[in-house]
């Protein structure tokens, strides 16, 4: 199975975690997912009133320059860790 296939399978599995991760972990998952699927952050940072959008954008932006394959592997490893 290719890394891309593993990543896609893990994304599907992440929706069925037994416990909802804390917000910091969710942001890490989001950032790794976006970096792994889309590459470096795109678009403008959301405004001050969009707290959730801004936090998500910041989590993705923090991974700028990380190769997509590495982000995919880190996402797979994080979900494996959360599944126990």
C-alpha positions as CSV (number, residue, x, y, z in Angstrom):
1,X,0.0,0.0,0.0
2,X,1.4,3.4,-1.0
3,X,1.9,6.2,1.6
4,X,-0.9,8.1,-0.2
5,X,-3.3,5.2,0.2
6,X,-2.3,4.7,3.9
7,X,-2.9,8.5,4.4
8,X,-6.3,8.4,2.9
9,X,-7.3,5.3,4.9
10,X,-6.0,6.9,8.1
11,X,-8.0,10.1,7.4
12,X,-11.1,7.9,7.1
13,X,-10.2,6.0,10.3
14,X,-9.6,9.3,12.2
15,X,-13.3,10.1,12.1
16,X,-14.0,7.0,14.2
17,X,-11.7,7.5,17.2
18,X,-13.1,6.2,20.4
19,X,-12.4,9.5,22.2
20,X,-12.5,13.0,20.8
21,X,-8.9,14.5,21.0
22,X,-8.3,17.7,22.8
23,X,-8.3,21.0,20.8
24,X,-4.5,21.2,20.5
25,X,-4.4,17.6,19.1
26,X,-7.3,18.4,16.7
27,X,-5.3,21.5,15.5
28,X,-2.2,19.3,15.0
29,X,-4.3,16.8,13.1
30,X,-5.8,19.5,10.9
31,X,-2.4,21.1,10.1
32,X,-0.9,17.7,9.2
33,X,-3.9,16.8,7.1
34,X,-3.8,20.1,5.2
35,X,0.0,20.0,4.7
36,X,-0.2,16.3,3.6
37,X,-3.1,16.8,1.2
38,X,-2.5,20.4,-0.1
39,X,1.1,21.3,0.6
40,X,2.0,24.7,2.0
41,X,-0.6,27.0,3.4
42,X,-2.6,29.1,0.9
43,X,-4.8,32.1,1.2
44,X,-4.9,34.9,3.7
45,X,-5.0,34.5,7.5
46,X,-8.6,34.8,8.7
47,X,-9.5,37.9,10.7
48,X,-9.5,38.4,14.5
49,X,-13.2,37.5,14.8
50,X,-12.8,34.1,13.2
51,X,-11.1,32.4,16.1
52,X,-11.5,28.8,14.8
53,X,-10.5,29.6,11.2
54,X,-7.5,31.6,12.5
55,X,-6.3,28.8,14.8
56,X,-6.7,26.2,11.9
57,X,-4.8,28.5,9.5
58,X,-2.0,29.0,12.1
59,X,-1.7,25.2,12.7
60,X,-1.3,24.7,8.9
61,X,1.0,27.6,8.5
62,X,3.3,26.3,11.3
63,X,4.1,23.3,9.0
64,X,5.1,25.4,6.0
65,X,8.0,23.8,4.2
66,X,7.3,20.3,5.5
67,X,7.2,17.9,2.6
68,X,3.8,16.5,1.9
69,X,5.0,12.9,2.3
70,X,6.5,13.7,5.7
71,X,3.2,15.4,6.8
72,X,1.3,12.3,5.7
73,X,3.5,10.0,7.7
74,X,3.3,12.2,10.8
75,X,-0.5,12.2,10.5
76,X,-0.6,8.4,10.2
77,X,1.7,8.1,13.3
78,X,-0.4,10.6,15.3
79,X,-3.7,8.7,14.6
80,X,-2.0,5.4,15.4
81,X,-0.9,6.9,18.7
82,X,-4.4,8.2,19.4
83,X,-5.9,4.8,18.6
84,X,-3.6,3.3,21.2
